[in-house]
C-alpha cells in the first residue's frame, strides 16, 4: 500500500490528491494519515538502524555465535528496553545469524 501513497505524494502537484485517489481507488483520508505518520516512520527507521548497529557489534564481538536470545539478553543487560521479536526481525532482515 505504501507504493500507492508514494505515487500520490509524487504526483499530487500535477493531478491533485482527489483525482489520483479516485483513479487508484484509495481514500484521501488514508493518504493524509500516511503523510502525517511519515515523521514517526522515519524515527522508527533511525532507531532500528541504530539497534542493528549494536546487534552487529554484539554478534561480531562473540564471533557470530550469539543468536537472538543471547543478543537480546546482551541488549537488555546494556539497559535497552527491546522486545525479543524485534531483535529477531532485525537480525533476520539484515542477514545476521548465529
Backbone as XML, in Angstrom:
<?xml version="1.0"?>
<chain id="A" units="angstrom">
  <residue number="1" name="UNK">
    <atom name="N" x="0.821" y="-1.197" z="0.000"/>
    <atom name="CA" x="0.000" y="0.000" z="0.000"/>
    <atom name="C" x="0.863" y="1.258" z="0.000"/>
  </residue>
  <residue number="2" name="UNK">
    <atom name="N" x="2.039" y="1.178" z="0.574"/>
    <atom name="CA" x="2.910" y="2.342" z="0.644"/>
    <atom name="C" x="3.299" y="2.850" z="-0.739"/>
  </residue>
  <residue number="3" name="UNK">
    <atom name="N" x="3.408" y="1.942" z="-1.699"/>
    <atom name="CA" x="3.745" y="2.354" z="-3.058"/>
    <atom name="C" x="2.707" y="3.284" z="-3.646"/>
  </residue>
  <residue number="4" name="UNK">
    <atom name="N" x="1.459" y="3.032" z="-3.342"/>
    <atom name="CA" x="0.386" y="3.907" z="-3.824"/>
    <atom name="C" x="0.499" y="5.287" z="-3.204"/>
  </residue>
  <residue number="5" name="UNK">
    <atom name="N" x="0.774" y="5.309" z="-1.904"/>
    <atom name="CA" x="0.882" y="6.607" z="-1.233"/>
    <atom name="C" x="2.088" y="7.373" z="-1.755"/>
  </residue>
  <residue number="6" name="UNK">
    <atom name="N" x="3.175" y="6.670" z="-2.030"/>
    <atom name="CA" x="4.349" y="7.332" z="-2.611"/>
    <atom name="C" x="3.999" y="7.941" z="-3.959"/>
  </residue>
  <residue number="7" name="UNK">
    <atom name="N" x="3.240" y="7.196" z="-4.759"/>
    <atom name="CA" x="2.824" y="7.678" z="-6.076"/>
    <atom name="C" x="1.969" y="8.941" z="-5.939"/>
  </residue>
  <residue number="8" name="UNK">
    <atom name="N" x="1.016" y="8.898" z="-5.023"/>
    <atom name="CA" x="0.145" y="10.058" z="-4.805"/>
    <atom name="C" x="0.983" y="11.247" z="-4.362"/>
  </residue>
  <residue number="9" name="UNK">
    <atom name="N" x="1.932" y="11.024" z="-3.473"/>
    <atom name="CA" x="2.762" y="12.101" z="-2.961"/>
    <atom name="C" x="3.602" y="12.751" z="-4.062"/>
  </residue>
  <residue number="10" name="UNK">
    <atom name="N" x="4.129" y="11.935" z="-4.956"/>
    <atom name="CA" x="4.981" y="12.458" z="-6.027"/>
    <atom name="C" x="4.177" y="13.249" z="-7.049"/>
  </residue>
  <residue number="11" name="UNK">
    <atom name="N" x="2.971" y="12.767" z="-7.378"/>
    <atom name="CA" x="2.206" y="13.353" z="-8.475"/>
    <atom name="C" x="1.066" y="14.270" z="-8.049"/>
  </residue>
  <residue number="12" name="UNK">
    <atom name="N" x="0.957" y="14.558" z="-6.766"/>
    <atom name="CA" x="-0.186" y="15.359" z="-6.306"/>
    <atom name="C" x="-0.146" y="16.789" z="-6.820"/>
  </residue>
  <residue number="13" name="UNK">
    <atom name="N" x="1.021" y="17.338" z="-7.071"/>
    <atom name="CA" x="1.099" y="18.707" z="-7.585"/>
    <atom name="C" x="0.590" y="18.781" z="-9.032"/>
  </residue>
  <residue number="14" name="UNK">
    <atom name="N" x="0.788" y="17.710" z="-9.784"/>
    <atom name="CA" x="0.384" y="17.687" z="-11.187"/>
    <atom name="C" x="-1.105" y="17.406" z="-11.369"/>
  </residue>
  <residue number="15" name="UNK">
    <atom name="N" x="-1.639" y="16.449" z="-10.600"/>
    <atom name="CA" x="-3.007" y="15.987" z="-10.831"/>
    <atom name="C" x="-3.969" y="16.245" z="-9.685"/>
  </residue>
  <residue number="16" name="UNK">
    <atom name="N" x="-3.458" y="16.503" z="-8.509"/>
    <atom name="CA" x="-4.313" y="16.705" z="-7.342"/>
    <atom name="C" x="-4.574" y="15.402" z="-6.612"/>
  </residue>
  <residue number="17" name="UNK">
    <atom name="N" x="-4.632" y="15.487" z="-5.304"/>
    <atom name="CA" x="-4.803" y="14.302" z="-4.468"/>
    <atom name="C" x="-6.147" y="13.633" z="-4.728"/>
  </residue>
  <residue number="18" name="UNK">
    <atom name="N" x="-7.192" y="14.430" z="-4.831"/>
    <atom name="CA" x="-8.529" y="13.857" z="-5.005"/>
    <atom name="C" x="-8.612" y="13.022" z="-6.281"/>
  </residue>
  <residue number="19" name="UNK">
    <atom name="N" x="-8.122" y="13.543" z="-7.369"/>
    <atom name="CA" x="-8.200" y="12.829" z="-8.649"/>
    <atom name="C" x="-7.375" y="11.542" z="-8.621"/>
  </residue>
  <residue number="20" name="UNK">
    <atom name="N" x="-6.156" y="11.610" z="-8.114"/>
    <atom name="CA" x="-5.305" y="10.413" z="-8.076"/>
    <atom name="C" x="-5.915" y="9.345" z="-7.182"/>
  </residue>
  <residue number="21" name="UNK">
    <atom name="N" x="-6.420" y="9.746" z="-6.030"/>
    <atom name="CA" x="-7.020" y="8.779" z="-5.113"/>
    <atom name="C" x="-8.252" y="8.127" z="-5.723"/>
  </residue>
  <residue number="22" name="UNK">
    <atom name="N" x="-9.032" y="8.907" z="-6.451"/>
    <atom name="CA" x="-10.220" y="8.352" z="-7.096"/>
    <atom name="C" x="-9.814" y="7.319" z="-8.150"/>
  </residue>
  <residue number="23" name="UNK">
    <atom name="N" x="-8.799" y="7.626" z="-8.961"/>
    <atom name="CA" x="-8.348" y="6.708" z="-10.007"/>
    <atom name="C" x="-7.758" y="5.431" z="-9.400"/>
  </residue>
  <residue number="24" name="UNK">
    <atom name="N" x="-6.985" y="5.577" z="-8.328"/>
    <atom name="CA" x="-6.366" y="4.418" z="-7.694"/>
    <atom name="C" x="-7.333" y="3.635" z="-6.808"/>
  </residue>
  <residue number="25" name="UNK">
    <atom name="N" x="-8.453" y="4.238" z="-6.474"/>
    <atom name="CA" x="-9.428" y="3.564" z="-5.617"/>
    <atom name="C" x="-9.011" y="3.525" z="-4.159"/>
  </residue>
  <residue number="26" name="UNK">
    <atom name="N" x="-8.326" y="4.576" z="-3.713"/>
    <atom name="CA" x="-7.925" y="4.677" z="-2.312"/>
    <atom name="C" x="-8.523" y="5.952" z="-1.721"/>
  </residue>
  <residue number="27" name="UNK">
    <atom name="N" x="-8.558" y="6.016" z="-0.402"/>
    <atom name="CA" x="-9.182" y="7.175" z="0.235"/>
    <atom name="C" x="-8.180" y="8.310" z="0.427"/>
  </residue>
  <residue number="28" name="UNK">
    <atom name="N" x="-8.675" y="9.522" z="0.324"/>
    <atom name="CA" x="-7.831" y="10.691" z="0.589"/>
    <atom name="C" x="-7.432" y="10.725" z="2.047"/>
  </residue>
  <residue number="29" name="UNK">
    <atom name="N" x="-8.351" y="10.345" z="2.908"/>
    <atom name="CA" x="-8.049" y="10.348" z="4.343"/>
    <atom name="C" x="-6.891" y="9.402" z="4.643"/>
  </residue>
  <residue number="30" name="UNK">
    <atom name="N" x="-6.872" y="8.269" z="3.972"/>
    <atom name="CA" x="-5.772" y="7.323" z="4.141"/>
    <atom name="C" x="-4.448" y="7.921" z="3.728"/>
  </residue>
  <residue number="31" name="UNK">
    <atom name="N" x="-4.455" y="8.670" z="2.622"/>
    <atom name="CA" x="-3.231" y="9.321" z="2.165"/>
    <atom name="C" x="-2.742" y="10.330" z="3.188"/>
  </residue>
  <residue number="32" name="UNK">
    <atom name="N" x="-3.642" y="11.167" z="3.679"/>
    <atom name="CA" x="-3.231" y="12.192" z="4.646"/>
    <atom name="C" x="-2.804" y="11.572" z="5.974"/>
  </residue>
  <residue number="33" name="UNK">
    <atom name="N" x="-3.396" y="10.448" z="6.348"/>
    <atom name="CA" x="-2.982" y="9.739" z="7.553"/>
    <atom name="C" x="-1.554" y="9.191" z="7.360"/>
  </residue>
  <residue number="34" name="UNK">
    <atom name="N" x="-1.286" y="8.643" z="6.165"/>
    <atom name="CA" x="0.050" y="8.143" z="5.846"/>
    <atom name="C" x="1.061" y="9.293" z="5.869"/>
  </residue>
  <residue number="35" name="UNK">
    <atom name="N" x="0.661" y="10.431" z="5.321"/>
    <atom name="CA" x="1.539" y="11.595" z="5.269"/>
    <atom name="C" x="1.862" y="12.095" z="6.679"/>
  </residue>
  <residue number="36" name="UNK">
    <atom name="N" x="0.900" y="12.078" z="7.570"/>
    <atom name="CA" x="1.101" y="12.538" z="8.942"/>
    <atom name="C" x="2.033" y="11.605" z="9.708"/>
  </residue>
  <residue number="37" name="UNK">
    <atom name="N" x="2.060" y="10.342" z="9.346"/>
    <atom name="CA" x="2.902" y="9.370" z="10.043"/>
    <atom name="C" x="4.306" y="9.264" z="9.493"/>
  </residue>
  <residue number="38" name="UNK">
    <atom name="N" x="4.662" y="10.067" z="8.501"/>
    <atom name="CA" x="5.979" y="9.971" z="7.871"/>
    <atom name="C" x="7.111" y="10.232" z="8.863"/>
  </residue>
  <residue number="39" name="UNK">
    <atom name="N" x="6.948" y="11.215" z="9.712"/>
    <atom name="CA" x="7.999" y="11.540" z="10.683"/>
    <atom name="C" x="8.195" y="10.395" z="11.671"/>
  </residue>
  <residue number="40" name="UNK">
    <atom name="N" x="7.100" y="9.800" z="12.100"/>
    <atom name="CA" x="7.171" y="8.681" z="13.042"/>
    <atom name="C" x="7.877" y="7.491" z="12.405"/>
  </residue>
  <residue number="41" name="UNK">
    <atom name="N" x="7.550" y="7.218" z="11.136"/>
    <atom name="CA" x="8.210" y="6.113" z="10.438"/>
    <atom name="C" x="9.701" y="6.370" z="10.284"/>
  </residue>
  <residue number="42" name="UNK">
    <atom name="N" x="10.085" y="7.604" z="10.025"/>
    <atom name="CA" x="11.497" y="7.949" z="9.885"/>
    <atom name="C" x="12.236" y="7.767" z="11.211"/>
  </residue>
  <residue number="43" name="UNK">
    <atom name="N" x="11.602" y="8.156" z="12.317"/>
    <atom name="CA" x="12.207" y="7.973" z="13.636"/>
    <atom name="C" x="12.388" y="6.491" z="13.948"/>
  </residue>
  <residue number="44" name="UNK">
    <atom name="N" x="11.375" y="5.701" z="13.624"/>
    <atom name="CA" x="11.433" y="4.263" z="13.881"/>
    <atom name="C" x="12.545" y="3.624" z="13.057"/>
  </residue>
  <residue number="45" name="UNK">
    <atom name="N" x="12.667" y="4.047" z="11.792"/>
    <atom name="CA" x="13.711" y="3.517" z="10.917"/>
    <atom name="C" x="15.096" y="3.863" z="11.471"/>
  </residue>
  <residue number="46" name="UNK">
    <atom name="N" x="15.258" y="5.082" z="11.968"/>
    <atom name="CA" x="16.540" y="5.502" z="12.545"/>
    <atom name="C" x="16.856" y="4.690" z="13.799"/>
  </residue>
  <residue number="47" name="UNK">
    <atom name="N" x="15.841" y="4.458" z="14.627"/>
    <atom name="CA" x="16.038" y="3.663" z="15.839"/>
    <atom name="C" x="16.403" y="2.226" z="15.480"/>
  </residue>
  <residue number="48" name="UNK">
    <atom name="N" x="15.756" y="1.682" z="14.464"/>
    <atom name="CA" x="16.074" y="0.324" z="14.017"/>
    <atom name="C" x="17.501" y="0.247" z="13.494"/>
  </residue>
  <residue number="49" name="UNK">
    <atom name="N" x="17.929" y="1.248" z="12.743"/>
    <atom name="CA" x="19.291" y="1.265" z="12.208"/>
    <atom name="C" x="20.322" y="1.305" z="13.339"/>
  </residue>
  <residue number="50" name="UNK">
    <atom name="N" x="20.044" y="2.107" z="14.356"/>
    <atom name="CA" x="20.958" y="2.186" z="15.496"/>
    <atom name="C" x="21.005" y="0.858" z="16.241"/>
  </residue>
  <residue number="51" name="UNK">
    <atom name="N" x="19.850" y="0.222" z="16.381"/>
    <atom name="CA" x="19.785" y="-1.066" z="17.072"/>
    <atom name="C" x="20.501" y="-2.145" z="16.268"/>
  </residue>
  <residue number="52" name="UNK">
    <atom name="N" x="20.375" y="-2.118" z="14.960"/>
    <atom name="CA" x="21.072" y="-3.091" z="14.115"/>
    <atom name="C" x="22.579" y="-2.929" z="14.257"/>
  </residue>
  <residue number="53" name="UNK">
    <atom name="N" x="23.042" y="-1.701" z="14.365"/>
    <atom name="CA" x="24.473" y="-1.468" z="14.553"/>
    <atom name="C" x="24.955" y="-2.104" z="15.856"/>
  </residue>
  <residue number="54" name="UNK">
    <atom name="N" x="24.173" y="-1.972" z="16.909"/>
    <atom name="CA" x="24.544" y="-2.584" z="18.187"/>
    <atom name="C" x="24.467" y="-4.103" z="18.113"/>
  </residue>
  <residue number="55" name="UNK">
    <atom name="N" x="23.457" y="-4.608" z="17.413"/>
    <atom name="CA" x="23.321" y="-6.060" z="17.261"/>
    <atom name="C" x="24.533" y="-6.610" z="16.514"/>
  </residue>
  <residue number="56" name="UNK">
    <atom name="N" x="24.941" y="-5.931" z="15.447"/>
    <atom name="CA" x="26.125" y="-6.376" z="14.685"/>
    <atom name="C" x="27.376" y="-6.358" z="15.566"/>
  </residue>
  <residue number="57" name="UNK">
    <atom name="N" x="27.482" y="-5.341" z="16.392"/>
    <atom name="CA" x="28.625" y="-5.225" z="17.293"/>
    <atom name="C" x="28.674" y="-6.401" z="18.264"/>
  </residue>
  <residue number="58" name="UNK">
    <atom name="N" x="27.549" y="-6.714" z="18.881"/>
    <atom name="CA" x="27.472" y="-7.841" z="19.824"/>
    <atom name="C" x="27.757" y="-9.144" z="19.088"/>
  </residue>
  <residue number="59" name="UNK">
    <atom name="N" x="27.188" y="-9.283" z="17.905"/>
    <atom name="CA" x="27.326" y="-10.509" z="17.128"/>
    <atom name="C" x="28.782" y="-10.753" z="16.743"/>
  </residue>
  <residue number="60" name="UNK">
    <atom name="N" x="29.470" y="-9.723" z="16.291"/>
    <atom name="CA" x="30.869" y="-9.897" z="15.897"/>
    <atom name="C" x="31.785" y="-10.036" z="17.108"/>
  </residue>
  <residue number="61" name="UNK">
    <atom name="N" x="31.439" y="-9.365" z="18.192"/>
    <atom name="CA" x="32.233" y="-9.466" z="19.421"/>
    <atom name="C" x="32.293" y="-10.908" z="19.913"/>
  </residue>
  <residue number="62" name="UNK">
    <atom name="N" x="31.219" y="-11.634" z="19.697"/>
    <atom name="CA" x="31.146" y="-13.029" z="20.151"/>
    <atom name="C" x="31.338" y="-13.999" z="18.996"/>
  </residue>
  <residue number="63" name="UNK">
    <atom name="N" x="32.033" y="-13.552" z="17.962"/>
    <atom name="CA" x="32.434" y="-14.364" z="16.810"/>
    <atom name="C" x="31.271" y="-15.049" z="16.103"/>
  </residue>
  <residue number="64" name="UNK">
    <atom name="N" x="30.121" y="-14.385" z="16.090"/>
    <atom name="CA" x="28.965" y="-14.898" z="15.351"/>
    <atom name="C" x="28.270" y="-16.069" z="15.992"/>
  </residue>
  <residue number="65" name="UNK">
    <atom name="N" x="28.551" y="-16.335" z="17.258"/>
    <atom name="CA" x="27.931" y="-17.491" z="17.909"/>
    <atom name="C" x="26.636" y="-17.134" z="18.634"/>
  </residue>
  <residue number="66" name="UNK">
    <atom name="N" x="26.409" y="-15.861" z="18.902"/>
    <atom name="CA" x="25.209" y="-15.466" z="19.629"/>
    <atom name="C" x="24.015" y="-15.397" z="18.692"/>
  </residue>
  <residue number="67" name="UNK">
    <atom name="N" x="22.937" y="-16.036" z="19.119"/>
    <atom name="CA" x="21.689" y="-15.979" z="18.378"/>
    <atom name="C" x="20.783" y="-14.907" z="18.957"/>
  </residue>
  <residue number="68" name="UNK">
    <atom name="N" x="19.521" y="-14.990" z="18.609"/>
    <atom name="CA" x="18.546" y="-13.974" z="19.003"/>
    <atom name="C" x="18.454" y="-13.840" z="20.520"/>
  </residue>
  <residue number="69" name="UNK">
    <atom name="N" x="18.348" y="-14.956" z="21.208"/>
    <atom name="CA" x="18.131" y="-14.899" z="22.658"/>
    <atom name="C" x="19.317" y="-14.302" z="23.401"/>
  </residue>
  <residue number="70" name="UNK">
    <atom name="N" x="20.519" y="-14.675" z="23.021"/>
    <atom name="CA" x="21.688" y="-14.129" z="23.708"/>
    <atom name="C" x="21.905" y="-12.664" z="23.350"/>
  </residue>
  <residue number="71" name="UNK">
    <atom name="N" x="21.682" y="-12.321" z="22.082"/>
    <atom name="CA" x="21.814" y="-10.913" z="21.683"/>
    <atom name="C" x="20.799" y="-10.077" z="22.443"/>
  </residue>
  <residue number="72" name="UNK">
    <atom name="N" x="19.569" y="-10.591" z="22.533"/>
    <atom name="CA" x="18.514" y="-9.886" z="23.273"/>
    <atom name="C" x="18.919" y="-9.704" z="24.730"/>
  </residue>
  <residue number="73" name="UNK">
    <atom name="N" x="19.474" y="-10.745" z="25.331"/>
    <atom name="CA" x="19.899" y="-10.663" z="26.728"/>
    <atom name="C" x="21.019" y="-9.634" z="26.894"/>
  </residue>
  <residue number="74" name="UNK">
    <atom name="N" x="21.947" y="-9.593" z="25.944"/>
    <atom name="CA" x="23.032" y="-8.597" z="25.997"/>
    <atom name="C" x="22.463" y="-7.186" z="25.914"/>
  </residue>
  <residue number="75" name="UNK">
    <atom name="N" x="21.543" y="-6.970" z="24.989"/>
    <atom name="CA" x="20.932" y="-5.649" z="24.840"/>
    <atom name="C" x="20.214" y="-5.240" z="26.114"/>
  </residue>
  <residue number="76" name="UNK">
    <atom name="N" x="19.482" y="-6.186" z="26.708"/>
    <atom name="CA" x="18.794" y="-5.893" z="27.965"/>
    <atom name="C" x="19.807" y="-5.580" z="29.061"/>
  </residue>
  <residue number="77" name="UNK">
    <atom name="N" x="20.929" y="-6.284" z="29.047"/>
    <atom name="CA" x="21.989" y="-6.036" z="30.023"/>
    <atom name="C" x="22.595" y="-4.648" z="29.886"/>
  </residue>
  <residue number="78" name="UNK">
    <atom name="N" x="22.591" y="-4.120" z="28.667"/>
    <atom name="CA" x="23.096" y="-2.769" z="28.420"/>
    <atom name="C" x="22.055" y="-1.709" z="28.733"/>
  </residue>
  <residue number="79" name="UNK">
    <atom name="N" x="20.859" y="-2.133" z="29.151"/>
    <atom name="CA" x="19.832" y="-1.179" z="29.548"/>
    <atom name="C" x="18.808" y="-0.858" z="28.479"/>
  </residue>
  <residue number="80" name="UNK">
    <atom name="N" x="18.844" y="-1.559" z="27.349"/>
    <atom name="CA" x="17.853" y="-1.321" z="26.299"/>
    <atom name="C" x="16.545" y="-2.021" z="26.651"/>
  </residue>
  <residue number="81" name="UNK">
    <atom name="N" x="15.448" y="-1.336" z="26.437"/>
    <atom name="CA" x="14.142" y="-1.959" z="26.580"/>
    <atom name="C" x="13.689" y="-2.319" z="25.171"/>
  </residue>
  <residue number="82" name="UNK">
    <atom name="N" x="13.902" y="-3.568" z="24.808"/>
    <atom name="CA" x="13.602" y="-4.002" z="23.447"/>
    <atom name="C" x="12.982" y="-5.391" z="23.489"/>
  </residue>
  <residue number="83" name="UNK">
    <atom name="N" x="12.021" y="-5.609" z="22.621"/>
    <atom name="CA" x="11.328" y="-6.878" z="22.546"/>
    <atom name="C" x="12.184" y="-7.891" z="21.790"/>
  </residue>
  <residue number="84" name="UNK">
    <atom name="N" x="12.154" y="-9.136" z="22.227"/>
    <atom name="CA" x="12.919" y="-10.191" z="21.571"/>
    <atom name="C" x="12.496" y="-10.373" z="20.123"/>
  </residue>
  <residue number="85" name="UNK">
    <atom name="N" x="11.208" y="-10.227" z="19.854"/>
    <atom name="CA" x="10.717" y="-10.393" z="18.488"/>
    <atom name="C" x="11.244" y="-9.302" z="17.563"/>
  </residue>
  <residue number="86" name="UNK">
    <atom name="N" x="11.449" y="-8.114" z="18.101"/>
    <atom name="CA" x="12.027" y="-7.033" z="17.298"/>
    <atom name="C" x="13.478" y="-7.356" z="16.959"/>
  </residue>
  <residue number="87" name="UNK">
    <atom name="N" x="14.214" y="-7.850" z="17.942"/>
    <atom name="CA" x="15.596" y="-8.257" z="17.700"/>
    <atom name="C" x="15.632" y="-9.364" z="16.650"/>
  </residue>
  <residue number="88" name="UNK">
    <atom name="N" x="14.729" y="-10.315" z="16.784"/>
    <atom name="CA" x="14.653" y="-11.422" z="15.826"/>
    <atom name="C" x="14.378" y="-10.908" z="14.414"/>
  </residue>
  <residue number="89" name="UNK">
    <atom name="N" x="13.432" y="-9.998" z="14.270"/>
    <atom name="CA" x="13.085" y="-9.446" z="12.959"/>
    <atom name="C" x="14.261" y="-8.684" z="12.361"/>
  </residue>
  <residue number="90" name="UNK">
    <atom name="N" x="14.913" y="-7.860" z="13.167"/>
    <atom name="CA" x="16.041" y="-7.081" z="12.660"/>
    <atom name="C" x="17.208" y="-7.980" z="12.254"/>
  </residue>
  <residue number="91" name="UNK">
    <atom name="N" x="17.443" y="-9.025" z="13.021"/>
    <atom name="CA" x="18.512" y="-9.947" z="12.656"/>
    <atom name="C" x="18.172" y="-10.687" z="11.370"/>
  </residue>
  <residue number="92" name="UNK">
    <atom name="N" x="16.939" y="-11.105" z="11.233"/>
    <atom name="CA" x="16.519" y="-11.844" z="10.028"/>
    <atom name="C" x="16.588" y="-10.956" z="8.796"/>
  </residue>
  <residue number="93" name="UNK">
    <atom name="N" x="16.056" y="-9.742" z="8.897"/>
    <atom name="CA" x="16.020" y="-8.822" z="7.748"/>
    <atom name="C" x="17.436" y="-8.437" z="7.310"/>
  </residue>
  <residue number="94" name="UNK">
    <atom name="N" x="18.350" y="-8.324" z="8.267"/>
    <atom name="CA" x="19.709" y="-7.900" z="7.957"/>
    <atom name="C" x="20.682" y="-9.056" z="7.765"/>
  </residue>
  <residue number="95" name="UNK">
    <atom name="N" x="20.169" y="-10.271" z="7.767"/>
    <atom name="CA" x="21.006" y="-11.441" z="7.490"/>
    <atom name="C" x="22.021" y="-11.758" z="8.565"/>
  </residue>
  <residue number="96" name="UNK">
    <atom name="N" x="21.690" y="-11.469" z="9.802"/>
    <atom name="CA" x="22.596" y="-11.758" z="10.925"/>
    <atom name="C" x="22.131" y="-13.077" z="11.542"/>
  </residue>
  <residue number="97" name="UNK">
    <atom name="N" x="22.959" y="-14.096" z="11.429"/>
    <atom name="CA" x="22.599" y="-15.395" z="12.006"/>
    <atom name="C" x="23.769" y="-15.975" z="12.776"/>
  </residue>
  <residue number="98" name="UNK">
    <atom name="N" x="23.428" y="-16.849" z="13.726"/>
    <atom name="CA" x="24.495" y="-17.456" z="14.518"/>
    <atom name="C" x="24.983" y="-18.727" z="13.860"/>
  </residue>
</chain>
